[in-house]
Amino acid sequence: MADEPNRRKRAGGRAGMKDRAGTAAVDQMPWRIPVNPDKPTEPLDADGVQRIHKTAMRILRDIGIEFLNPEALEIMRKAGCIINGTNVRMDEDFVMEMVGKAPSEFTITPRNPERELIIGGKHMVFVNVSSPPNSWDLERGKRSGDFETFKDFMKLTQYFNCIHVAGGYPVEPIDIHPSVRHLDCLYEKLTLTDKVCHAYSLGAERVEDVMEMVRIAGGLTDEEFKAKPRMYTNINSVSPLKHDFPMLDGAMRLARRGQPVIVTPFTLAGAMAPVTMSGAVALSIAEALAAVVLLQYINPGCPVGIGTFTSNVDMKSGAPAFGTPEYMRATQMTGQLVRFYGVPMRASGVCAANVPDGQAMWETSNSLWSAVQSQTNMVYHAAGWLEGGLIASPEKFIMDCEVLQMIQRYFEEATFATTDDDLAFDAIKEVGPSGHYFGIQHTQDRYQHAFYAPIASDWRNYEAWQLDGSVWTTERAHRIYKQIMAEFEAPPMNGDHQEELRRFVAKRKQEGGAPTDF
């Protein structure tokens, strides 16, 4: 594929990531928004979908959800919900009326409009690993997150065309004080990448600062920022049956300005949810719908999505497990429910493995393919996740991008087209029963683009692999990571916007940033 120009695109969407031999660091697939052509896997029949839906409605009506936010409680009181202390109960008619106001699809436009994303329908976008406190690589092993490693992951996020969203912090940089961490991180995110980015809903100051920084980076007026989605947040419930103060506060702030909110309950069956998958999914759906109702009442039609993070625990140790058969079924079942409600869906590419080994890849592949099967629209943690979300690894990031590219290739019509040219009757006739297809014109015209071209896999036989140094996959991924870091170039940014961004960060730092406990 070396002579295909659009497969040489790199950071900022430009050709030019060249090594000393004059080749690209990774001969990757071009930027695109993948479209999933397959029908979703549906383990539940229509009655099963309704039974889970009705159970979620009973939870909301008879048990209720704790809203640990006085403003949210007052809004729900005005909406006619039953409020008892912090407990909010609502009936099915009201829930379905509010959910019916949410769009089934929306776009998010970052500072580079060429990176605009469609969220919903059959579109599927991938998000980098987000929020681990630690990192691991082949040279340094496991260590606490730091700012330089954070920037490395931002460069990987920008470089790979199969990563569409610069989500949360790929690793938490604990060497920067929490009061100003969001300012430094978002400055780097907005300058090292030009992709859609995310705000953590962790206090008013952080959310408001991120929205302002996204506005500045895009050179937008306040009206232009509010006119369409420019960034987003993801909030998690505190399972079972709670939404906390800062998550609701951030979600309401974004909803009022028309920015998307993804609501993702974190329900581990056997620990924070019933041990049965249908019970865990019903609980998760109830928690998600409660927040969606609040946001739609505040700003009818604001963009929202429902996420799934339902998995199980190891009943011997209590440790979270991911990529399990139960995780896959819970994701598929949630997909059926989310399509019933008519909003976009989020899932994740996750594993419990501690290093980028075989376990890491089979668990992550199970997670990713269950997202495909569920017609998921946004896949969080699609590259780089380890140890149940406690570690981010650059080698794992590279290895996961191999799988993401394979998924994108799997979606392409070329893999299942049935035109006369694809059916190749004349080629079959030409070769007959005793020849081969390597040298015929039909093959010669197509061989360069006929099949997926790997970025980290080694398809040679054992002897050839051994003669070339017996390099294992993680080592190959590490070499790719180091080459990308050595030659990365940030995408272009308007100089005036970048200077205004610098001034804003300096001003907010001088003001103290966001309040903390220390």
PEZIGI-V32697 format. One record per residue. N is the residue number from 1. PSI is psi as a letter, one per 30 degrees, with the letter a starting at -180 (999 if undefined). OMEGA is omega as a letter, one per 30 degrees, with the letter a starting at -180 (999 if undefined). NEAR is the number of other C-alpha atoms within 12 Angstrom. Layout:
BEGIN
N/PSI/OMEGA/NEAR
N/PSI/OMEGA/NEAR
END
This chain:
BEGIN
1/g/a/23
2/f/a/19
3/g/l/12
4/j/a/17
5/e/a/19
6/f/l/21
7/g/l/32
8/g/a/30
9/k/a/31
10/a/a/37
11/k/a/39
12/g/l/34
13/g/a/32
14/k/l/25
15/l/l/26
16/f/l/28
17/j/a/32
18/k/l/23
19/a/a/19
20/f/l/12
21/g/l/8
22/g/l/13
23/l/l/22
24/k/l/32
25/e/l/37
26/k/l/43
27/i/a/34
28/l/l/41
29/l/a/38
30/l/l/29
31/k/l/31
32/l/l/30
33/j/a/33
34/k/l/38
35/k/a/29
36/j/a/29
37/f/a/24
38/l/l/23
39/k/a/18
40/l/l/25
41/k/a/24
42/i/l/25
43/f/l/25
44/k/l/25
45/l/a/14
46/e/l/15
47/e/l/13
48/e/l/22
49/e/a/28
50/e/l/20
51/e/l/20
52/e/l/32
53/e/a/35
54/e/l/28
55/e/l/27
56/e/l/37
57/e/l/32
58/e/l/25
59/e/a/34
60/e/a/39
61/e/a/25
62/f/a/21
63/e/l/25
64/l/l/32
65/k/l/45
66/k/l/35
67/j/a/37
68/h/a/27
69/j/a/29
70/e/l/22
71/e/l/22
72/e/l/38
73/e/a/32
74/e/l/24
75/e/l/26
76/e/l/35
77/e/l/23
78/f/l/16
79/f/l/25
80/g/l/19
81/l/l/31
82/j/a/26
83/k/l/28
84/j/a/19
85/c/l/17
86/g/a/26
87/k/a/30
88/k/l/40
89/k/a/37
90/l/a/36
91/l/a/28
92/e/a/26
93/e/l/18
94/e/l/27
95/e/a/39
96/e/l/27
97/e/a/22
98/e/a/33
99/e/l/37
100/f/l/27
101/f/a/27
102/k/l/38
103/k/l/31
104/f/a/29
105/k/l/29
106/l/l/32
107/l/l/33
108/k/a/37
109/j/l/34
110/a/a/39
111/f/l/37
112/j/a/27
113/f/l/18
114/f/l/19
115/g/l/32
116/k/a/27
117/k/l/38
118/k/l/33
119/j/a/42
120/a/a/35
121/b/l/32
122/g/l/30
123/k/a/34
124/j/l/44
125/l/a/51
126/k/a/49
127/k/l/47
128/l/l/51
129/k/a/48
130/k/l/44
131/f/l/34
132/k/l/34
133/f/a/32
134/l/l/36
135/l/l/45
136/k/l/36
137/l/a/34
138/f/a/25
139/e/a/17
140/f/a/15
141/a/a/19
142/k/l/23
143/l/l/23
144/l/l/25
145/k/l/32
146/l/a/29
147/e/a/30
148/e/l/23
149/e/l/34
150/e/a/43
151/e/l/33
152/e/a/41
153/e/l/52
154/e/l/49
155/e/l/41
156/e/l/50
157/e/l/51
158/e/a/43
159/e/a/50
160/k/a/50
161/f/l/43
162/f/l/44
163/k/a/52
164/f/a/48
165/k/l/50
166/i/a/50
167/b/l/41
168/a/l/38
169/k/l/45
170/f/l/50
171/k/a/41
172/j/a/35
173/j/a/33
174/f/l/27
175/g/l/20
176/k/a/19
177/k/a/23
178/f/a/25
179/f/a/27
180/g/a/30
181/e/a/35
182/e/a/42
183/e/l/42
184/e/a/38
185/e/a/45
186/e/l/43
187/e/a/37
188/e/a/36
189/e/a/42
190/f/l/47
191/e/l/40
192/f/l/34
193/l/l/44
194/g/a/42
195/l/l/48
196/k/l/45
197/l/a/52
198/l/l/46
199/k/l/46
200/k/l/40
201/i/a/36
202/i/l/32
203/k/a/29
204/e/a/25
205/e/a/32
206/e/a/39
207/e/a/37
208/e/l/31
209/e/a/38
210/e/l/45
211/e/l/45
212/e/a/34
213/e/l/45
214/e/l/46
215/e/a/35
216/e/a/35
217/e/l/43
218/f/a/34
219/h/a/26
220/k/l/23
221/l/l/17
222/e/a/19
223/e/l/14
224/e/l/19
225/e/a/29
226/f/a/26
227/f/a/19
228/l/l/29
229/k/l/39
230/f/a/48
231/a/a/49
232/l/l/47
233/l/l/46
234/k/l/47
235/k/l/42
236/k/l/37
237/l/l/42
238/i/a/30
239/k/g/32
240/k/l/35
241/h/l/37
242/k/l/34
243/k/a/41
244/l/a/32
245/e/a/27
246/e/l/29
247/e/l/36
248/e/l/45
249/e/l/35
250/e/a/43
251/e/a/50
252/e/l/43
253/e/l/38
254/e/a/44
255/e/a/40
256/f/l/29
257/g/l/34
258/g/a/37
259/k/a/45
260/k/l/47
261/k/l/53
262/k/a/48
263/j/a/45
264/j/l/44
265/k/l/44
266/j/a/36
267/j/l/44
268/j/a/37
269/k/a/37
270/f/l/27
271/d/a/25
272/g/a/29
273/l/l/31
274/l/a/23
275/f/l/25
276/k/a/24
277/e/a/34
278/e/l/36
279/e/l/32
280/e/l/40
281/e/l/52
282/e/l/42
283/e/a/47
284/e/a/52
285/e/l/53
286/e/a/53
287/e/a/48
288/e/a/52
289/e/a/49
290/e/l/48
291/e/l/55
292/e/l/51
293/e/l/49
294/e/a/50
295/e/l/42
296/e/l/37
297/e/l/33
298/e/a/31
299/i/a/29
300/k/l/23
301/f/l/32
302/k/a/41
303/k/l/48
304/l/l/53
305/l/l/51
306/k/l/53
307/l/l/48
308/k/l/54
309/h/a/55
310/j/l/53
311/a/a/46
312/l/l/39
313/l/l/29
314/j/a/19
315/f/l/14
316/e/a/11
317/f/a/11
318/g/a/14
319/k/l/20
320/k/l/31
321/k/a/38
322/l/a/44
323/g/l/38
324/l/l/33
325/e/l/22
326/e/l/32
327/e/a/43
328/e/l/41
329/e/l/35
330/e/l/46
331/e/l/52
332/e/l/43
333/e/l/46
334/e/l/53
335/e/l/43
336/e/a/40
337/e/a/44
338/e/l/43
339/e/l/33
340/e/a/24
341/f/l/32
342/h/l/26
343/l/l/43
344/l/a/46
345/k/l/51
346/k/l/47
347/a/a/52
348/l/l/48
349/i/a/51
350/l/l/53
351/l/l/46
352/f/a/35
353/l/a/30
354/f/l/30
355/l/a/32
356/i/a/41
357/a/a/26
358/e/l/19
359/e/a/23
360/e/a/37
361/e/l/39
362/e/l/25
363/e/l/34
364/e/l/47
365/e/l/35
366/e/l/33
367/e/a/46
368/e/a/47
369/f/l/40
370/e/l/39
371/e/l/49
372/e/a/43
373/f/a/34
374/g/a/45
375/h/l/42
376/k/a/48
377/e/a/44
378/k/a/49
379/j/l/49
380/l/l/43
381/h/a/48
382/f/a/52
383/k/l/51
384/f/a/57
385/k/l/50
386/l/l/46
387/h/l/32
388/g/l/36
389/g/l/39
390/f/a/32
391/k/l/42
392/k/a/50
393/k/l/51
394/e/l/50
395/e/l/42
396/e/l/49
397/e/l/50
398/e/a/49
399/e/l/42
400/e/l/50
401/e/l/46
402/e/l/38
403/e/l/35
404/e/l/44
405/e/l/39
406/e/l/29
407/e/l/32
408/e/l/36
409/e/l/30
410/e/l/23
411/f/a/28
412/k/a/23
413/f/a/18
414/f/a/20
415/f/a/20
416/g/a/15
417/l/a/14
418/h/l/12
419/l/l/12
420/e/l/10
421/e/l/16
422/e/l/19
423/f/l/16
424/h/a/20
425/e/a/15
426/e/l/17
427/e/l/24
428/e/l/20
429/e/a/16
430/e/a/18
431/e/l/19
432/a/a/13
433/f/a/10
434/g/a/9
435/a/l/13
436/l/a/16
437/f/a/22
438/e/a/14
439/f/a/15
440/l/a/20
441/e/l/17
442/e/l/24
443/e/a/23
444/e/a/14
445/f/a/15
446/f/a/19
447/e/a/17
448/f/a/16
449/g/a/19
450/e/a/19
451/l/l/18
452/k/l/28
453/j/a/26
454/l/l/25
455/f/a/31
456/f/l/32
457/l/l/26
458/j/a/23
459/g/l/14
460/l/l/14
461/l/a/11
462/e/a/14
463/e/l/11
464/e/l/13
465/e/a/17
466/e/l/13
467/f/a/11
468/g/l/14
469/g/l/12
470/h/a/17
471/k/l/20
472/l/a/23
473/e/a/27
474/e/l/32
475/e/l/26
476/e/l/29
477/e/l/35
478/e/l/28
479/e/l/26
480/e/l/36
481/e/a/37
482/e/l/26
483/e/l/26
484/e/l/35
485/e/a/28
486/f/a/18
487/g/a/25
488/k/l/35
489/k/a/27
490/l/l/31
491/l/a/31
492/l/l/22
493/k/l/24
494/k/a/19
495/e/l/16
496/e/l/15
497/e/a/25
498/e/l/26
499/e/l/19
500/e/l/24
501/e/l/34
502/e/a/24
503/e/l/19
504/e/l/27
505/e/a/31
506/e/a/18
507/e/a/16
508/e/l/27
509/e/l/25
510/e/l/14
511/f/l/15
512/f/l/20
513/b/a/28
514/k/l/26
515/k/l/20
516/l/a/15
517/f/a/7
518/999/999/7
END
